[in-house]
Amino acid sequence: MDNEVDEEQPSWRGKLFNHFMNAIKYLLLLFRWVPNYFSGDPETKTKPPNPSIPHRPTDTSSDHSFQFAFNNIDFSDRTIRLEITEIGSPSDVEEVRQSRWWWWRPKQEEKRLRAVTLHVNSAILAAKSPFFYNLFSNNKYSATVLLVDPSEEAAVMELLNFAYAGHLSRETAESPSAVLDVLMAADKFDVVSCIRHCSVLLRDSSPMTEESASTYLGLPHSVLAREEVRPLIDAAKEVVSARFKGVTDLRSEMAKLPLLLVEALLWRDDLSIASEDEVYDAIIEWAREKYPEREERRRILGSNLARLVRMPHMSWEKLREIVKCGDNIDKELVLEAVIDALFFKAAPNSHMQRSLVNAASDRFYVARSYRHRPVKVVELERPRPHCIVYLDLKREELARLELSESVRSQLFWFRAHAFHLSLGHFDTARDKNVFAVFLCMPKGDGAVGGKWRSESTVRMTCGGEFGNKETVECEFEEGKKVMFSKIFMVGWAYFKANHSPYFVDRAFHLRVELGLLK
């Protein structure tokens, strides 16, 4: 009991030493404050810091180097004892032990190999890391014990040196595996500036291979979720996804891939797919095969794959299916993505949509190079139930169509029926060498035949408004593979001529109004 009292009331020698260390700490902090005060910038003229309280992390790349003070007892006020220990059950969080007597240890199951004692300055470490800031703020004693796995010893030492110097040693910086180890240690101890520095080194120091890119994509979620490593992860996805260039059968290709490579595959913009709906269906089929357990499947789909589906470019019908389906994706996790997609679709003009694409940190809003061209659909109930379909195609794309070649739109739904538009260069039974637009109803997508009323019009160069409507009554006969009806036609030579009135801003703008005839 007496010994304990003596520790709480140190001798005059201890008090003198504490005053001396506080003075050193104050001088070190002034090194950072004085240059700012005399810089002439009023915003940087802050009050001198209180040496009794560790500085909050500032994470600035312009910090002065304090490498001379690392493990120097003259410039330190704390000791950190690194115990190199073989831990039987690894933990995601480094165990931190604090004790007034650092040599006192409770009974452990771990095997201690060796220990390293370092003299550190709490103000320097606290300014770099919220972990050390909280550690030193809540601990009034001078000694701290950290358990470190043998594989992490070099990385932790390099991390502490970085906190003082602001850079890694040359040997470490030239070794991607060593930099990666430091990155992992920086994530554990929340040294954000080191995380950013390591991420830049890994991305730019040497050509990234598919093997190294796969390693970066396999980092723990705590690392992948950090904004500082996003450029590295994006570059890794580009490298890994290059192997999937030219993939034509998305479902069969995905069936043999693990989650990591599926994410890289879906990162590509040039997938050979008809529409984004196909991506969603392929992901659901893959997830059911790889993750038969419902809860695990919902977690993987919601947290890992939801943002990889470009939902703003999916059909309205498929978005409704996502919201209604309770078996595949957790509604709460995916609802935000669906809402973002609806806002994008409802944007009043293409300029606002481009703004959303540029502002996004991922590729959620970026359209892929779909084989079937996307359409915009507006459903109205008054004065009668009908829908309006908008389709825009570039002039170059239509001008290079050969005879009997065509392009088609993505599917759209109206009154529970599926349709698509087909545009091309044709010879019809009555007319030769024409450009025609057909309204098509594929078999098996709710096709039941019936009579429909179509009013089609094209935006004209004269005034830039939609021209006269061409009204057609379409009667579809059941039993055919694809039921279609011609709704617009013009001579091919006149359509593609330089003076053609059908192209505004070098694009063909088609508007089709569709309604059901009773």
C-alpha positions as a printed NumPy array, in Angstrom:
array([[   0.   ,    0.   ,    0.   ],
       [   2.889,    2.344,    0.841],
       [   4.516,    1.693,   -2.485],
       [   1.303,    2.605,   -4.221],
       [   1.128,    5.911,   -2.345],
       [   4.72 ,    6.715,   -3.27 ],
       [   3.893,    6.207,   -6.932],
       [   0.961,    8.597,   -6.751],
       [   3.088,   11.26 ,   -5.009],
       [   6.432,   11.287,   -6.834],
       [   9.59 ,   12.698,   -5.246],
       [  11.055,   16.125,   -6.008],
       [  13.312,   14.508,   -8.577],
       [  10.293,   13.141,  -10.413],
       [   8.52 ,   16.492,  -10.264],
       [  11.606,   18.235,  -11.627],
       [  11.847,   15.72 ,  -14.46 ],
       [   8.147,   16.168,  -15.356],
       [   8.57 ,   19.954,  -15.477],
       [  11.597,   19.537,  -17.695],
       [   9.707,   17.236,  -20.118],
       [   6.785,   19.667,  -20.286],
       [   9.207,   22.442,  -21.202],
       [  10.678,   20.309,  -23.981],
       [   7.192,   19.494,  -25.237],
       [   6.319,   23.187,  -25.251],
       [   9.426,   24.003,  -27.317],
       [   8.616,   21.274,  -29.821],
       [   5.093,   22.583,  -30.296],
       [   6.436,   26.112,  -30.762],
       [   8.451,   24.833,  -33.743],
       [   5.111,   24.371,  -35.487],
       [   3.433,   27.579,  -34.263],
       [   6.133,   30.257,  -34.618],
       [   6.629,   29.937,  -38.448],
       [   2.87 ,   30.257,  -38.959],
       [   2.641,   33.305,  -36.693],
       [   5.275,   35.271,  -38.611],
       [   4.075,   34.1  ,  -42.047],
       [   1.834,   37.175,  -42.427],
       [  -1.359,   35.172,  -42.913],
       [  -3.912,   36.265,  -40.255],
       [  -5.731,   32.938,  -40.469],
       [  -2.604,   31.048,  -39.358],
       [  -1.924,   33.235,  -36.306],
       [  -3.252,   30.87 ,  -33.687],
       [  -2.559,   30.852,  -29.987],
       [   0.403,   28.831,  -28.735],
       [  -0.749,   25.287,  -27.918],
       [  -1.121,   24.068,  -24.38 ],
       [   1.706,   21.571,  -23.802],
       [  -0.259,   19.69 ,  -21.17 ],
       [  -2.832,   18.523,  -23.731],
       [  -1.817,   16.462,  -26.812],
       [  -2.661,   18.114,  -30.125],
       [  -5.601,   16.723,  -32.046],
       [  -4.618,   15.068,  -35.365],
       [  -4.166,   17.656,  -38.112],
       [  -3.108,   15.316,  -40.953],
       [  -1.214,   17.896,  -42.938],
       [   1.5  ,   17.085,  -45.451],
       [   3.426,   20.256,  -44.611],
       [   4.411,   19.191,  -41.071],
       [   8.05 ,   19.771,  -40.126],
       [  10.273,   16.739,  -39.752],
       [  10.933,   15.645,  -36.179],
       [  12.991,   12.618,  -37.108],
       [  15.779,   13.772,  -34.775],
       [  13.401,   13.301,  -31.852],
       [  12.378,    9.708,  -32.611],
       [  13.373,    7.391,  -29.762],
       [  15.347,   10.234,  -28.231],
       [  14.894,   10.427,  -24.474],
       [  15.743,   14.133,  -24.438],
       [  12.703,   14.983,  -26.58 ],
       [  10.254,   12.403,  -25.219],
       [   7.727,   12.337,  -22.438],
       [   6.372,    8.793,  -22.828],
       [   7.58 ,    5.251,  -23.39 ],
       [   5.908,    2.668,  -25.567],
       [   6.834,   -0.935,  -24.953],
       [   6.233,   -3.11 ,  -27.999],
       [   5.838,   -6.699,  -26.909],
       [   6.438,   -8.983,  -29.872],
       [   3.96 ,  -11.728,  -29.104],
       [   2.596,  -14.76 ,  -30.877],
       [  -1.14 ,  -14.36 ,  -30.346],
       [  -3.166,  -17.549,  -30.398],
       [  -6.397,  -15.998,  -31.717],
       [  -5.743,  -13.029,  -34.029],
       [  -7.903,   -9.979,  -33.509],
       [  -8.835,   -7.201,  -35.92 ],
       [  -8.101,   -4.628,  -33.203],
       [  -4.636,   -4.341,  -31.673],
       [  -4.726,   -5.057,  -27.956],
       [  -3.535,   -2.115,  -25.913],
       [  -2.383,   -2.662,  -22.361],
       [  -1.764,    0.268,  -20.009],
       [  -0.105,   -0.026,  -16.652],
       [   1.715,    2.184,  -14.144],
       [   4.376,   -0.512,  -14.032],
       [   4.88 ,   -1.651,  -17.6  ],
       [   6.711,   -4.784,  -16.434],
       [   3.625,   -5.985,  -14.629],
       [   1.607,   -8.358,  -16.813],
       [  -1.464,  -10.47 ,  -16.011],
       [  -1.302,  -14.12 ,  -16.919],
       [  -1.419,  -14.46 ,  -20.716],
       [  -1.948,  -17.354,  -23.097],
       [   0.21 ,  -15.576,  -25.703],
       [   3.868,  -16.433,  -26.116],
       [   6.053,  -13.35 ,  -25.678],
       [   9.133,  -13.476,  -27.897],
       [  10.836,  -10.171,  -27.091],
       [  10.132,   -6.567,  -26.187],
       [  11.265,   -3.207,  -27.552],
       [  11.027,   -0.01 ,  -25.523],
       [  10.752,    3.262,  -27.434],
       [  10.899,    6.822,  -26.155],
       [   8.183,    8.886,  -27.845],
       [   6.696,   12.349,  -27.699],
       [   2.939,   12.24 ,  -27.098],
       [   2.312,   15.564,  -28.865],
       [   3.902,   14.361,  -32.13 ],
       [   2.07 ,   11.03 ,  -32.216],
       [  -1.246,   12.537,  -31.101],
       [  -1.044,   15.094,  -33.913],
       [  -0.795,   12.267,  -36.454],
       [  -3.273,    9.745,  -35.141],
       [  -6.642,    9.807,  -33.347],
       [  -5.64 ,    6.446,  -31.866],
       [  -2.636,    7.917,  -30.056],
       [  -4.518,   11.104,  -29.246],
       [  -7.151,    9.143,  -27.322],
       [  -4.507,    6.867,  -25.831],
       [  -2.437,    9.68 ,  -24.379],
       [  -5.395,   11.887,  -23.43 ],
       [  -6.964,    9.147,  -21.321],
       [  -3.729,    7.897,  -19.766],
       [  -1.845,   10.051,  -17.269],
       [   0.909,    7.473,  -16.833],
       [   4.108,    7.566,  -18.824],
       [   4.32 ,    3.933,  -19.956],
       [   2.154,    2.104,  -22.482],
       [   2.339,   -1.501,  -23.691],
       [   1.277,   -2.556,  -27.188],
       [   1.06 ,   -6.189,  -28.271],
       [   2.446,   -6.643,  -31.781],
       [   2.522,   -9.78 ,  -33.921],
       [   6.02 ,  -10.719,  -35.153],
       [   4.943,  -10.142,  -38.764],
       [   3.952,   -6.559,  -37.897],
       [   7.057,   -5.499,  -35.957],
       [   8.928,   -3.901,  -38.87 ],
       [   5.795,   -2.186,  -40.159],
       [   4.924,   -0.697,  -36.77 ],
       [   8.467,    0.611,  -36.31 ],
       [   8.342,    2.162,  -39.788],
       [   4.948,    3.692,  -38.989],
       [   6.242,    5.334,  -35.813],
       [   9.23 ,    6.661,  -37.721],
       [   6.86 ,    8.069,  -40.377],
       [   4.955,    9.946,  -37.675],
       [   8.162,   11.827,  -36.921],
       [   9.795,   12.077,  -40.366],
       [   6.766,   12.352,  -42.67 ],
       [   8.159,    9.755,  -45.113],
       [   9.171,    6.102,  -45.254],
       [  12.727,    4.864,  -45.391],
       [  14.183,    4.247,  -48.848],
       [  14.368,    0.477,  -48.311],
       [  10.698,    0.315,  -47.34 ],
       [   9.509,    2.691,  -50.076],
       [  11.194,    0.55 ,  -52.745],
       [   9.437,   -2.641,  -51.592],
       [   5.685,   -2.83 ,  -52.425],
       [   5.162,   -5.661,  -49.924],
       [   6.79 ,   -3.614,  -47.147],
       [   4.728,   -0.547,  -48.063],
       [   1.596,   -2.693,  -47.948],
       [   2.528,   -3.897,  -44.442],
       [   2.95 ,   -0.292,  -43.302],
       [  -0.415,    0.565,  -44.859],
       [  -2.073,   -2.167,  -42.8  ],
       [  -0.364,   -0.942,  -39.63 ],
       [  -1.377,    2.649,  -40.412],
       [  -4.978,    1.516,  -40.72 ],
       [  -4.848,   -0.174,  -37.306],
       [  -3.411,    2.887,  -35.605],
       [  -5.417,    5.333,  -37.723],
       [  -2.482,    7.325,  -39.115],
       [  -4.354,    8.851,  -42.062],
       [  -1.414,   10.689,  -43.598],
       [   0.576,    7.446,  -43.726],
       [  -2.351,    5.607,  -45.308],
       [  -2.504,    8.238,  -48.044],
       [   1.27 ,    8.178,  -48.539],
       [   1.414,    4.381,  -48.835],
       [  -1.546,    4.353,  -51.218],
       [   0.216,    6.796,  -53.557],
       [   3.444,    4.769,  -53.427],
       [   1.665,    1.522,  -54.269],
       [  -0.226,    3.121,  -57.136],
       [   2.602,    5.109,  -58.745],
       [   5.946,    3.611,  -57.749],
       [   5.965,    0.618,  -60.126],
       [   3.752,   -0.895,  -62.848],
       [   0.843,   -2.639,  -61.197],
       [   0.48 ,   -6.308,  -62.128],
       [  -2.691,   -8.37 ,  -62.058],
       [  -1.349,  -10.29 ,  -59.053],
       [  -0.601,   -7.154,  -57.032],
       [  -3.918,   -5.583,  -58.074],
       [  -5.753,   -8.681,  -56.818],
       [  -3.882,   -8.351,  -53.524],
       [  -4.984,   -4.731,  -53.11 ],
       [  -8.589,   -5.626,  -53.889],
       [  -8.418,   -8.307,  -51.195],
       [  -7.467,   -5.904,  -48.4  ],
       [  -9.686,   -5.862,  -45.291],
       [ -12.888,   -3.874,  -45.48 ],
       [ -11.587,   -1.327,  -42.961],
       [  -8.872,   -0.398,  -45.477],
       [ -11.028,   -0.552,  -48.606],
       [ -13.622,    1.742,  -47.022],
       [ -11.123,    4.581,  -46.545],
       [ -11.294,    7.506,  -48.937],
       [  -7.481,    7.766,  -48.937],
       [  -7.056,    4.397,  -50.708],
       [  -9.813,    4.885,  -53.29 ],
       [  -7.395,    5.933,  -56.098],
       [  -5.347,    2.783,  -55.438],
       [  -8.423,    0.546,  -55.456],
       [  -9.763,    2.143,  -58.64 ],
       [  -6.421,    1.576,  -60.379],
       [  -6.382,   -2.056,  -59.182],
       [  -9.871,   -2.625,  -60.555],
       [  -8.801,   -1.257,  -63.928],
       [  -5.85 ,   -3.657,  -64.052],
       [  -7.795,   -6.759,  -62.981],
       [ -10.785,   -5.973,  -65.169],
       [  -8.558,   -5.828,  -68.275],
       [  -8.569,   -9.627,  -68.404],
       [ -12.317,   -9.547,  -69.046],
       [ -12.122,   -7.391,  -72.159],
       [ -14.329,   -8.82 ,  -74.893],
       [ -16.49 ,  -10.967,  -72.594],
       [ -19.681,  -11.825,  -74.501],
       [ -21.461,  -14.213,  -72.13 ],
       [ -21.659,  -12.455,  -68.796],
       [ -23.489,  -15.167,  -66.867],
       [ -21.181,  -18.029,  -67.856],
       [ -18.1  ,  -15.894,  -67.182],
       [ -19.346,  -14.873,  -63.73 ],
       [ -20.262,  -18.426,  -62.769],
       [ -16.596,  -19.42 ,  -62.372],
       [ -15.386,  -16.278,  -60.606],
       [ -15.053,  -15.478,  -56.873],
       [ -16.473,  -12.296,  -55.392],
       [ -13.237,  -10.338,  -55.817],
       [ -13.068,  -10.911,  -59.587],
       [ -16.811,  -10.406,  -60.033],
       [ -16.365,   -6.91 ,  -58.635],
       [ -13.5  ,   -6.283,  -61.064],
       [ -15.566,   -7.615,  -63.983],
       [ -18.52 ,   -5.374,  -63.195],
       [ -16.184,   -2.39 ,  -62.955],
       [ -15.791,   -2.4  ,  -66.764],
       [ -17.741,   -0.028,  -68.988],
       [ -17.396,   -2.126,  -72.15 ],
       [ -19.233,   -5.278,  -71.117],
       [ -21.007,   -6.831,  -74.083],
       [ -24.504,   -6.768,  -72.615],
       [ -27.906,   -5.82 ,  -73.94 ],
       [ -28.865,   -3.662,  -70.953],
       [ -28.094,   -3.097,  -67.282],
       [ -31.014,   -5.371,  -66.407],
       [ -28.868,   -8.244,  -67.659],
       [ -26.165,   -7.349,  -65.117],
       [ -28.665,   -7.452,  -62.258],
       [ -30.064,  -10.83 ,  -63.338],
       [ -26.548,  -12.259,  -63.697],
       [ -25.57 ,  -11.052,  -60.21 ],
       [ -28.673,  -12.594,  -58.624],
       [ -28.045,  -15.928,  -60.356],
       [ -24.369,  -15.888,  -59.313],
       [ -25.187,  -15.001,  -55.697],
       [ -27.749,  -17.78 ,  -55.356],
       [ -25.168,  -20.269,  -56.582],
       [ -22.247,  -19.034,  -54.47 ],
       [ -24.134,  -18.082,  -51.295],
       [ -27.033,  -20.478,  -50.639],
       [ -27.512,  -19.05 ,  -47.127],
       [ -30.099,  -16.273,  -47.428],
       [ -28.635,  -13.858,  -44.866],
       [ -25.104,  -14.094,  -46.215],
       [ -26.373,  -13.62 ,  -49.766],
       [ -28.337,  -10.525,  -48.802],
       [ -25.29 ,   -9.098,  -47.027],
       [ -22.968,   -9.682,  -50.004],
       [ -25.43 ,   -8.276,  -52.501],
       [ -26.248,   -5.257,  -50.384],
       [ -22.759,   -4.262,  -49.254],
       [ -20.501,   -5.424,  -52.098],
       [ -22.474,   -5.479,  -55.333],
       [ -25.344,   -3.01 ,  -55.083],
       [ -23.295,   -0.012,  -56.283],
       [ -21.691,   -2.057,  -59.076],
       [ -25.029,   -2.324,  -60.851],
       [ -25.575,    0.905,  -62.799],
       [ -29.139,    1.275,  -61.56 ],
       [ -29.746,    4.68 ,  -63.214],
       [ -29.601,    2.832,  -66.553],
       [ -31.941,   -0.005,  -65.59 ],
       [ -35.526,   -0.212,  -66.717],
       [ -38.322,    1.014,  -64.47 ],
       [ -39.708,   -2.513,  -64.309],
       [ -36.453,   -3.949,  -62.996],
       [ -36.139,   -1.207,  -60.377],
       [ -39.647,   -2.048,  -59.169],
       [ -38.574,   -5.683,  -58.936],
       [ -35.562,   -4.764,  -56.795],
       [ -37.695,   -2.779,  -54.36 ],
       [ -40.36 ,   -5.467,  -54.085],
       [ -37.988,   -8.435,  -53.828],
       [ -37.244,   -9.326,  -50.21 ],
       [ -35.211,  -12.487,  -50.764],
       [ -32.175,  -11.233,  -52.645],
       [ -31.12 ,   -7.806,  -51.374],
       [ -31.721,   -6.115,  -48.042],
       [ -34.158,   -3.302,  -48.816],
       [ -32.593,   -0.869,  -46.385],
       [ -29.135,   -1.334,  -47.902],
       [ -30.223,   -0.996,  -51.519],
       [ -32.972,    1.589,  -51.151],
       [ -30.505,    4.489,  -51.206],
       [ -29.064,    3.277,  -54.527],
       [ -32.536,    2.93 ,  -56.04 ],
       [ -33.489,    6.447,  -54.9  ],
       [ -30.288,    7.824,  -56.489],
       [ -31.211,    6.027,  -59.714],
       [ -34.714,    7.503,  -59.718],
       [ -33.361,   11.02 ,  -59.172],
       [ -31.016,   10.508,  -62.114],
       [ -33.821,    9.292,  -64.359],
       [ -36.036,   12.205,  -63.299],
       [ -33.344,   14.818,  -64.043],
       [ -34.963,   17.44 ,  -66.332],
       [ -32.029,   17.64 ,  -68.763],
       [ -28.837,   15.919,  -69.82 ],
       [ -26.719,   18.695,  -68.301],
       [ -27.959,   17.847,  -64.804],
       [ -27.31 ,   14.155,  -65.447],
       [ -23.738,   14.888,  -66.536],
       [ -23.281,   16.887,  -63.329],
       [ -24.312,   13.857,  -61.275],
       [ -21.886,   11.655,  -63.222],
       [ -18.986,   14.068,  -62.662],
       [ -19.766,   14.54 ,  -58.971],
       [ -19.98 ,   10.818,  -58.175],
       [ -16.957,    9.116,  -56.598],
       [ -17.737,    5.784,  -58.292],
       [ -19.082,    4.672,  -61.685],
       [ -22.665,    4.249,  -60.505],
       [ -24.041,    6.829,  -62.961],
       [ -21.813,    5.957,  -65.935],
       [ -23.579,    4.2  ,  -68.808],
       [ -21.919,    1.139,  -70.303],
       [ -21.688,    0.508,  -74.037],
       [ -24.953,   -1.421,  -74.245],
       [ -25.885,   -3.373,  -77.373],
       [ -29.474,   -2.197,  -76.922],
       [ -29.906,    1.539,  -76.717],
       [ -31.453,    3.026,  -73.563],
       [ -34.803,    4.802,  -73.705],
       [ -36.593,    7.245,  -71.432],
       [ -40.201,    6.364,  -70.652],
       [ -42.918,    8.553,  -69.144],
       [ -46.262,    6.955,  -68.181],
       [ -49.409,    9.094,  -68.004],
       [ -52.946,    8.241,  -66.952],
       [ -54.789,   11.29 ,  -68.363],
       [ -56.574,   12.046,  -70.576],
       [ -56.168,    8.31 ,  -71.252],
       [ -53.569,    5.711,  -70.16 ],
       [ -50.539,    6.028,  -72.428],
       [ -46.755,    6.199,  -72.321],
       [ -44.234,    8.385,  -74.128],
       [ -40.923,    6.855,  -75.187],
       [ -37.833,    8.93 ,  -76.064],
       [ -34.888,    7.457,  -77.983],
       [ -31.763,    9.356,  -79.077],
       [ -29.188,    7.929,  -81.508],
       [ -26.027,    9.498,  -82.914],
       [ -25.957,   10.323,  -86.608],
       [ -22.71 ,    8.413,  -87.176],
       [ -24.229,    5.274,  -85.69 ],
       [ -27.217,    5.319,  -88.074],
       [ -25.315,    6.488,  -91.159],
       [ -23.028,    3.452,  -91.178],
       [ -25.873,    0.92 ,  -91.163],
       [ -25.707,   -1.467,  -94.097],
       [ -28.777,   -2.861,  -95.816],
       [ -30.767,   -5.146,  -93.462],
       [ -28.786,   -3.928,  -90.455],
       [ -30.602,   -2.426,  -87.5  ],
       [ -30.221,   -1.199,  -83.94 ],
       [ -32.751,   -1.811,  -81.232],
       [ -33.752,   -0.171,  -78.021],
       [ -33.854,   -1.698,  -74.588],
       [ -37.119,   -3.194,  -73.429],
       [ -39.721,   -0.921,  -71.919],
       [ -42.997,   -1.858,  -70.245],
       [ -46.473,   -0.46 ,  -70.555],
       [ -49.642,   -1.976,  -69.091],
       [ -47.641,   -5.098,  -68.129],
       [ -46.535,   -5.596,  -71.755],
       [ -42.915,   -5.482,  -72.93 ],
       [ -41.904,   -3.587,  -76.085],
       [ -38.807,   -2.409,  -77.885],
       [ -38.058,   -0.237,  -80.916],
       [ -36.073,   -1.45 ,  -83.905],
       [ -34.513,    1.077,  -86.31 ],
       [ -32.624,    0.201,  -89.47 ],
       [ -31.891,    0.24 ,  -93.193],
       [ -34.39 ,   -2.073,  -94.911],
       [ -36.023,   -3.232,  -98.1  ],
       [ -39.723,   -3.707,  -97.327],
       [ -42.347,   -5.498,  -99.402],
       [ -43.534,   -2.213, -100.915],
       [ -40.552,    0.114, -100.567],
       [ -36.884,   -0.348, -101.32 ],
       [ -33.908,    1.178,  -99.535],
       [ -35.678,    2.964,  -96.692],
       [ -35.022,    3.904,  -93.094],
       [ -37.805,    2.498,  -90.926],
       [ -38.755,    2.307,  -87.26 ],
       [ -40.689,   -0.699,  -85.952],
       [ -42.57 ,   -1.149,  -82.692],
       [ -41.898,   -4.71 ,  -81.515],
       [ -43.403,   -6.982,  -78.877],
       [ -41.126,   -9.96 ,  -78.074],
       [ -42.791,  -13.281,  -77.385],
       [ -42.766,  -14.374,  -73.767],
       [ -42.572,  -10.894,  -72.212],
       [ -46.252,  -10.46 ,  -71.511],
       [ -47.087,  -10.6  ,  -75.226],
       [ -50.795,  -11.251,  -75.733],
       [ -51.369,   -9.502,  -79.031],
       [ -54.109,   -6.898,  -79.333],
       [ -54.448,   -3.468,  -80.907],
       [ -52.297,   -0.494,  -79.984],
       [ -52.197,    3.099,  -81.122],
       [ -48.798,    4.622,  -81.909],
       [ -48.025,    8.284,  -82.593],
       [ -44.4  ,    8.801,  -83.622],
       [ -42.574,   12.046,  -84.371],
       [ -38.977,   13.148,  -84.932],
       [ -37.31 ,   16.357,  -83.805],
       [ -36.582,   18.456,  -86.9  ],
       [ -33.751,   20.916,  -87.615],
       [ -36.299,   23.615,  -88.417],
       [ -36.971,   25.127,  -84.992],
       [ -35.558,   22.11 ,  -83.142],
       [ -39.067,   20.935,  -82.2  ],
       [ -40.785,   17.627,  -82.846],
       [ -42.506,   17.579,  -86.234],
       [ -45.835,   16.216,  -87.39 ],
       [ -47.055,   13.022,  -85.793],
       [ -47.488,    9.829,  -87.773],
       [ -50.362,    7.851,  -86.279],
       [ -50.443,    4.092,  -86.78 ],
       [ -52.765,    1.44 ,  -85.394],
       [ -50.667,   -1.591,  -84.554],
       [ -52.301,   -5.02 ,  -84.44 ],
       [ -50.113,   -7.767,  -83.064],
       [ -50.877,  -11.409,  -83.804],
       [ -50.028,  -13.983,  -81.155],
       [ -47.837,  -17.   ,  -81.889],
       [ -44.974,  -15.187,  -83.598],
       [ -41.468,  -14.988,  -82.133],
       [ -41.497,  -11.192,  -82.416],
       [ -44.617,   -9.203,  -83.25 ],
       [ -43.831,   -5.889,  -84.923],
       [ -45.445,   -3.005,  -86.752],
       [ -43.872,   -0.212,  -88.799],
       [ -44.503,    3.205,  -87.243],
       [ -42.128,    5.487,  -89.186],
       [ -40.439,    5.357,  -92.609],
       [ -38.445,    7.675,  -94.908],
       [ -36.199,    7.137,  -97.912],
       [ -32.68 ,    6.103,  -96.959],
       [ -30.863,    8.517,  -99.282],
       [ -32.905,   11.486,  -98.057],
       [ -32.545,   10.381,  -94.43 ],
       [ -28.721,   10.276,  -94.449],
       [ -28.134,   13.256,  -96.783],
       [ -26.059,   16.169,  -95.513],
       [ -29.107,   18.442,  -95.583],
       [ -31.342,   15.888,  -93.835],
       [ -33.826,   17.611,  -91.478],
       [ -33.949,   14.593,  -89.151],
       [ -30.745,   15.304,  -87.196],
       [ -30.472,   17.987,  -84.516],
       [ -27.022,   18.44 ,  -82.973],
       [ -25.886,   15.414,  -84.993],
       [ -28.42 ,   13.145,  -83.276],
       [ -31.702,   11.491,  -84.256],
       [ -34.368,   12.24 ,  -81.613],
       [ -37.416,    9.969,  -81.741],
       [ -40.599,   10.358,  -79.692],
       [ -43.219,    7.605,  -79.658],
       [ -46.542,    7.845,  -77.836],
       [ -48.148,    4.464,  -77.222],
       [ -51.656,    3.667,  -76.033],
       [ -53.94 ,    0.616,  -75.928],
       [ -57.002,    0.571,  -78.176],
       [ -60.076,   -0.956,  -76.559]])
